[in-house]
Amino acid sequence: MKKGIIVLITVLMLVFVANYYYSTFSLSSTSTFSREGISLNENYYLGYGLNWSGLFRPKLVDVSLRNSDGLMIDQNNDEVEIVPYIDMEKHTGTLDESGYKDNLSKGTVDYVSITDADISENNLLVLKINLKDENYINSVYSMVLSYKIFGVPKEQTIEFDGFLD
């Protein structure tokens, strides 16, 4: 009996460790805007297919974008503001503010803070973009996903081409 419990605990630990190290996020679709189609200080919403492969569901903590120089784009950036959401309706491709409000009134979009979202195998990550500087250079190089599995923190970096053509 004691030997069986030890074997069971060992197997469960191996499954957890394997899931922790081999589970990953991947982007299955991306959206961009042309620079000519964007007005300064207006909100735009870009949807990205975000897939999870793993036995246990993670809890997203943060989604950050990193420039090609390695620096993170934070919420207080002078050139661009980026706020991540999960669209629970999985409807967003590219929307401007009026398109967002129209879809919201129809109930075809449901944006939830990434920290409140239940992550499934197929998710739709939405980045709310507000371009503040017309000289902004699209130097976004990667997306950094911070998450937890059973309370254990993990981070993953995904190559990302940015949001402007």
Disulfide bonds with the S-S distance in Angstrom:
none
